[in-house]
Amino acid sequence: MITSVLVANRGEIACRIVRTCRELGIRTVAVHSDADANALHVRVADAAVRLPGVAPADTYLRGDLIVKAALAAGADAVHPGYGFLSENARFARAVQDAGLVWIGPPPAAIEAMASKTRAKELMGIEPLREVTEADLPVLIKAAAGGGGRGMRVVRRLADLDAERAAARAEAAHAFGDGEVFVERYVEGGRHVEVQVLADTHGTVWVLGTRDCSLQRRHQKVIEEAPAPGLSPRLTGELHALAVRAARAVAYVGAGTVEFLVAGDRAHFLEMNTRLQVEHPVTEAVFGVDLVAGQIRVAEGDALAGEPPRARGHAIEARLYAEDPAHDWAPQTGRLHRLAVPDAVRLDTGYTDGDDIGVHYDPLLAKLVAHAPTRAEAIRRLAAALERSVVHGPVTNRDLLVRSLRHEEFTAGRMDTGFYDRHLAGLTEAAPDPYAPLAAALADAHGRSRFGGWRNLPAQPQVKRYLMAGEEHEVRYRHTREGFAADGVQVVHTDARLVVLETDGVRRRFEVARYGDRVYVNTTALTALPRFPDAAAQHAPGSLLAPMPGTVVRIAEGLTEGAAVRAGQPLLWLEAMKMQHRITAPATGTLSALHASPGQQVEPGTLLAVVDSHAP
């Protein structure tokens, strides 16, 4: 039996694997980069081994170092999690050659299915060799790995080569393999997948369907099980195709077969030879622990003849440190507090006080709700997200709540173009108008405890806050009874709680402050100084880094004095394993270029200046 598992991953999946191992009485070993030295997955494991460096290519993608770490720590098995080396057959063989148990499918099965091109050939599907105008739109995909990395939709033939180069670079960085392929892009389809679990005795369990249609940049955001609205005929066809794919490669362990469903037709996409990020919804519906199932299968145990019966509906939302309103820009910084209602399952790799860095995926946590019906699961998850405390970098929490309550989603009519159609409305700012006043009153109460009342009772006090990108000025007065403000009754004030009454309705505002950053319930504000800092102003046409990251390349031939057109890509930043284009804001002349390849930048760093008035 397995007694010690090295988890060859990081973040929430590493913590989730450790949790199951602990329940099974199995010792765990973590690996970590220098950036993750104090990460949660390191703290919860029984032992940890350093992988020197920061970049994935130097750490979590170094299979040789991971095998050495397992042997040095006395582990007898390796679990790859998802991403990184989870679908790398060479790594799986290296683990086995070292005398360790590989908790995953046979290397030959990984080779057959982990490459999307070979998987399609195995299922009788040929990728596009030559792309013509008639084939558009097309999708460029990484042959290895997933998670939306190395993936691009191309709608103009002129963009094909540039997008293929960008996809190759992104795939190579994320998976250590830059191979990509091209296939036709099906508009308006749903992303539906089937979970399988197979043992070494010939049994293949089908654990239902999942719908993962709500995606941004081809990476899933909200997933659910079972997939709603499928006909019995189509469900049966999907199950049969999944079993066929698994048996075709003598599959062992947990795997997922993915399809694009258009109407009542299924188009095979790929088989992921690993655990999926969204596996918790299947666990909730079928009452199983898929990680425990992987471990038992790796130990040689046989599955029961039939899988458990499905019960109810489960939905998962991925909480990302990113700003959906600004091109999904990843966010970094200190996570001051993360608290989620007990009504949902929380899988996370972070706790209060942890830093969200630039080097890895921006996934903070996954929240999963399970209920007897889909409508109840939606309601439970939306409410839990709404009541969660997330103090730190900007997240997609509000987007998730609005997505779950959108009529297209509640009716089960969503497809992979959901955010293309609705993103503007879903990210429209709707801050609480009373949040700035509550923040000002809480701040004034805290200061008054130390200095007493220094102002005349009738003299108005003024505070300025930045909220949802706009400046808000609030006024209040000190009175003998406490505080007063126009249009509201101040019922209670202390440094952490303000109660206001308007039109006979009392509302509570919980306030937390971290430096200049203030959180009032779920609204984030920034306290502004009394007088603006003139030195912080930039010239018109200035291009500032929207996120921390690395400048990976400058547009070919771009130099100061060059003519540029509006929307022209000027340089590329890499942050959290994704590449982001910085484009010219207007047609004009590049009057300054401060960025250079390899440069590390922080948010607000001046990268370039485009003078739209220059000749």
N, C-alpha and C positions, 0 to 999 in steps of 0.2 A: 504493500500500500504506500501511497505518497505520504511523506511526512513533512516535507518542506518545499514550498513553491517560491521561485523567484518570479516576480511580476515585471515583465519587460515593457513597462509603460509608465505613465504618469497621470496625474490629475484624477478626475472622478472615477474613471474606469479602474485605475489601480486601487483606489480606496474601496470600490465596490467588490473587487476580487478579494482583497484582504478581508473584507467583512464575511464573505462566505467561507473562506479558508478558516477563519477563526471559529465560526460555528461548527465546522467539521473537525476541529482540533488539529489543523494543519498550521505549521509555522510558516511565516512569510518573510521574504527578503525583497526590499525595494532597491531600485537603482535610481540615481538622480544626477542631473547635470549640476554645474556650479550654480546656475540660476535657481535650481530647485532644492538647494541644500536644506532649507527649512520648510519645504512644502509639506502639506498635510499627508500625502501618501508616504512620505519618509517617516513622519512622526507616528503613524498608526501601524507601520510594519514592525516586525520583531527585530529586524536587522536591515542595514542599508549599505550599499556600496556606491562610491562616487564614480561617475563617468566624467573625466576631466573635460572641461569646455562648456560651451553654451549652445551652439548651433546644433540642430538635430543631426546633421551629418557627422558631427564629432562625438555625439553622445547616444541618443536613443536609436540611431540608425547604425550604430557600430555593433553588429552581431558578434564579432570576435571578443569585444570587451564584455559584452553581456554574458556570453558563455563562460568566460574567465571569472566573472563576478559570481555566477551561480556555483561554480566549482569551489571558489574560495570561501563562499559563505556556507557551504555544506548543503545546498539545495539538491533535491533529487528530481525536480520537475521545473518546467518553465511555462508560464502562461503569458501569451503575447498581448492580451487585451484586444484593442482595435486600433487601426492606423499603424504608423511606424512600420515595424517588421512583421506585423501579424499575417500578411499574405506574401511573405518572402520564403520561397521554397528552400533557397540556399541556407537561410538562417535555421529553418526547421530541421534540415539535415545536419547542420552543425551541432544543434542541440542533441539530436539523437546520436550522432557520432561521438559525442562527449560522454555518452552513457546516461544521459538525462532523459526523463519522460517529456515528450512534447505534448502539451495539452491543446491539441488542435488536429486538423485533418492531416492525412498522409501528405508528405511533400509532393508526391506525384499528382494528387488531387489539386493541390494549390497551383502547381504548374499548369494543369489543364484548365482551371477555372479562374485563377487570380488574374491572368492576362485576359482582358476583355476580348481581344481579337481572337485568341485561341478558343475561348469559351463560346463565342458566336459560331465559329467554325464547327465546334463539337455539336452545337444545336442546329447545324445546317443553315447558318445565316452568314452571308458574306458582307464584310464592311465595304464602304465606298473606296475604290482605288483611285479613280479620277473624278474630280468634282466639277460639274458644269453649272451654268445658271439654272438649268432645269431642276437640279438637285436641291437648290436653296429653299429654306434655310437648312443648314447642317449643324451638327454638334461635334465639336472636337473633345475627345475624352482621353484621360490618362489610361494606359493599358493596365497599369498596376495601381492599387489603392483606390480611394474614393473620397467621400466627404466634400465633394464639389471642387477639389483642388485639381488643377490641370484640366479644367473643363471650360469651354467657351462656345457660345452660340454665334454662328457667323451668318449674316444675312446679305452680305455683299461679297462677291467673288474677290474684289480688290483687297478685302481685309483678311483673306484666308491665310496667307503666308505669315503675316505679322501675328495673328492670333494663334497660329500653330506654334510659332516660336515662343510666345509667352506661355502657352500651355505646357510646352516641353520644359521650360525653365522652372515653372511652378511645380510640375510633377517630379522633376529631378530633385528639387529641394525637399519636397515633402516625403517622397518615397524612395529616393535613391535610384529612380528609374525614369528616364525622360521619354520613354516610348509613348506615343499617342496614336489615335486612329480617328477616322471620321465616319459618321453615320448620319442618316437623315434625321432631322429634328421634327418630331411630331408635335404640332401645336394643339393646345387644349386637351392634352392627355392627363390621366391621373397616374401617379406613381404608386403602384401596388406591389407588395412583396409577400413572400411566403416563408415562414420560419420552419426549418427542418432540424431534426436532431437524430443522428444515426449512430449505431453502435458497431462493434466489430463482429457481430453475430448475424448481420444481414437485416436487422430491423431498421426501418426509417420512419420516424414519427413526423407527421405534418401537424404543426401547431398553429394552424390558422393563418389568416391574412392580416396585413397591416396596410393602412393608407398613409403615405408620407408625401402628399402632394404639395403641402405648404412649404415652399423652399425659397431661399434667397441665395443667389449665386450657385444654384444647383446643390446647395447644402440644406438638409432638412431642418425645419424649425418646429413644426408641430406634427406629431405622429399619433396614430390611434389603431386600436385593434378591437374587433375585426374591422376590415375596410367596409364602410357603409355602402349600401345600394347595389351590391353585386348580385347578379342573378345566380340561382343555384347552378345553372349550367356553366357559367363562367367561373364560379368558385371551384367547381369540380375540375374544370380544365386547368386552372392555375395549380391546384393541388397535384394533379397528375403530372404536369410539366415539371414541378419542383421535385417530385420523386424521381422522375426520369433523369433529370440533371444530376441528382445525388447518386443514383445507381450507375450512371454512365461513367463516373470516375471513382467508384467504390468509396464514396464519401464516408467519413467518420467524424463525429462531433457536431457542433452547432454551426449552421450555415443559413444563408438567406438567398433566395432566388428572387430577383427583381424583374418587374415587368412595367411597361407603359401600357395602360389600358385606355383605349379610345372607343367610345361607344360600348359595344359588347365584344370587342376584340382585344386580345392580349398580345403584346409584342415583347419578346424576350429581350432583356437588357444585359443582365450579367448575373453571376453567382458570386456572392461575397463569402469567401471561405474563412469566416471569422465570426465572432460575436458582433452584433450591430449596436450602435449607440442606443437605438430605440428598443432594445430587447426587454426593458421593464414592462412595457404594455402587454407583451405576450405572457410574461411571468404572472402579471396580475390576473389576466383573463383565465389562464389555465392552472393557476395555483402551483407553478413550478419554479425552481431556481435553476436557471440555465447554466450558470457557472458551476453549480454543484453537479449538474448533469454532465457538463464537459469533463469534470474531474473524474467522475465515476466511470464514464466511458473510457477515459484514458487509462484507468486502472483495470479495464477489461470487463466491467460489469455489463450485463445485458439489460436492455430496456424491456419494460413490460410489453405485451403484445399490442396493446392499444394505448394511445396517449390519454391523459385526463380529459374530461369534458370541459368545454369552454363555458364560462359563467360571466355574464355581464359585459361591460364595455370599459375600456381604459384609454386614457388620452395622456400624452406626454408633451410638455412644452420645454424647449431648450432656452434657458436664460443665458444670453450672451452679453459680454461686456463690449457693446458696440452701439453705434448711433444710427438707427435705421433712417432717420430724417436727413442724414448727411452721407449718403452713399454707403451705408453700413460700415462706416469707419470704425475700426477696432479702438477700444479705449483701454487705458492703463491707469494704474494708481493703487492706492490703498483701499482695500475692502474693509471699511470700518465695522460694518455689522451686516450679518445675513441671518434672518430669522423667518421661518416658514411655518404656517399653521400645521398642526398635527394631522389634519384631515387628508393630507396628501403625502406621498412618498418623496423624499428628497435624496438625490444622489449628487454629491458635490465633491470637489477636490480642494475646497477652500473653507476657512473659518475666519472669524473676526480677527482683523489685524493683518491678514495676509496681503501680500502685494501681487497685483495682476501685472505681469510683465509683457514684453513685446515679442518674446521669442516663440510662443506656442499658441495653440488654438484659443480663441477668446471665450470658450464655453465655461461659464461659472458653475452652472448647476442644471439639473433636470428635475422638474416637478411632475409627478404622475398621480392622476386621480383615477380611481376605480369605483364604479357604481353599477347598479342593476341595469340602467339604460344609458344610451348615449347622451340624451338630453341632461340627465342627472350628472353624468361625468363632466360634461361641458360646464355646467353651472358650478360644480364643486371646484374644478380647476381654475376657472376664471375668478371666483371669489377668493381662492387661496392666493393666487398671484396678486390680486388687488390688495390683499391684507398683508402680504409679505413685506418685511423690512429689508430694504436693499440700500445701504448707505455706502457709497463709493463711486466708482466710475459710472458713467452713463450706461444704461442697459436697454435691452429691447422689451422690458417688462410691460410697458403700456401698450406696445404693439401686440404682444401676445394676448393681453386681455381683450383688446378690440378685435383681434382676429377671431378669437373663440366666440365672440358675441356677434360677429358679422353674419347677416342673414344667409349669405352664400355658404358659409361653413356650417351653420346650424342646420341648414336644409340638406347638407351632404352633397352640394353641387359644386364643390371646389375642384380645381385642377392645378397643374403646375404653373399656370400663368396668373394665379391669384394675386401675387404681390405686384406683378406688372400692371394689373388693372387697378388695384386698390391702395397701393402704397401711399399715395399722396393724402388720401382721406384718413388712412389709418395712422399717419404720423402727424396729422395736423395738431398743433399745440392746443391744449385745453387745460391750462394751469388753474389751480384754485385761486380765485381773486382775493381771498382772505389770507392766503399763506404769507404774503409779505408783512401784513399787520401782525399776524401771530408771531412771526419770527422777530419782529421789532419789539413786541411787548415782552417776549421771553428774554431777549437780550437786555432790555431795559431793567427787568426785574433782577437779573443776575448782577448787573452793575450796581443797582441801587443798594444791594446788600452790603456793599463795601464802602460806598462813598456817601450814603445818605442822600437826601433830596437837596441838590445844589441849585436847582433852577426854580424860578418863580412858578407857583402852581398853574398859572394860566398860560405860561409860555409854551408854544407848540414845539415838539421835538420832531425832527425829520430824519428818516433813514432811507437809504437807497439800496435796492437789490436788483440783481440780474436774474430774470426768470423766463425760461423758454426763449432765450435770445433777446428779450426786450427789457429795458430798464423800467423799474417801478419805484415810485416815491411814495412813502407812507408818512402820515402825520398822526401824532397822538399827544396827549397831555397827561401830566401828573396831576392827580387830585388828592385830596385828603383821604379819600376812600381807596385810592390805588391809581387806576389808569382810566382814561376816557378817549374815545375816538368817534368821529362823526359817522352816523348811520348804523352803528352797532352798539350793543351793550356788552361791556367787558365784565364777564361773570367771575372769571378766575384767571389768575396769572401766576405762574412760577417759571423757573428756568427751563422746565421740561414739558409743561402742560399749560395750554391756554384754552379757555372756554369762552366762546363768543355766542351771543344771541342776536338773531336777526329775524324780524317778523314772527316772533314767538317761538322760533326753533333754535335750540341750543346745539352747538357743534363743538366737538373736542378736537384740538390740534396738538398732536404730540410733536415736540420740537427737539432736534438733536443738532449740535454744532461741532464741527471739526475745523478749526481755523476759520477761514472765510466762507467755508461751505456749510450751508444750513439745510436741514431736511425738515419739512413740515408735513406730517403724514407721508404721502408718497410724492410730494412736490419738492424738487431740488432748487435751491436758490444760492446765489453767491452774493455775500455782503460786499457792497462797493464802498470805496473810500469817499470822504466828503468832497475831495477835489480830484478830478481825473488826472492820470499820469500822462503828461504830454509826450514823454519819451517813448511811450508804448505805441504811438501812432505810426502807421506805415504809409508809404507813398501809394497813390492809386496804381492798380495793376500789380501789386505785390502778391506773389504766390507764397503762402505760408504752409508749412507741413501740417496737415490736418490730424496727424497722429504720430506717435513715436515710431521710428523704424529705421531702415537702412536704404539709402539710395542705391539701387541695384544697376540702373543704367540710365544714360542720357540719350535722347533721340539722336540718331546718326547724323553727324555733320552740324549739330546745333552749337552755335557759338554766339557770344555777345555781338549784337548788331544785326543778327539774322532776322529776316521777315518771317512772321508767324501768322497763322490764321486762327480765328476763334474755334476752340474745341480741339486744336491740334495737340496730340500727346507730346509733351516736352521731356518728361522724365518719369521714372517708375520707382515707387517706394515699396518695400516689402515689410509687412508687419503681420505677425501672428500667422505665418505660413501662407499668406495671400499677397498677391501683387496688386498695387493700386496705381492707376495712371493719374498724373498731374497734368492738366491740360491748360492751354492758353485761355485766359478769360475773355480776350478780345483780339481782333485782328490788329496787328501793329508791328512793333519792333521789340526784340528781346534786348532791353537796355542793360540788364544785369543778370548774370548766372553765377550763383553762389554755391550751388550743389555740385558734388563730384561723386563718381561711383565709389561705393564702400563707405561713404560718410554716414555716421550715426546722427540722427536728428531727433529733436524733441518737438512736441506740438508747439506751433507758433514760430518755428525756425524759418527764417527768410530763405527761400530756395531760389527764387528768380523774380525779375520784374519785367512786365510787358508794358511798354509805353504805347498806348493806342493813338497818341497824338504825334508820335515821331514820324518823320517822312520815310 
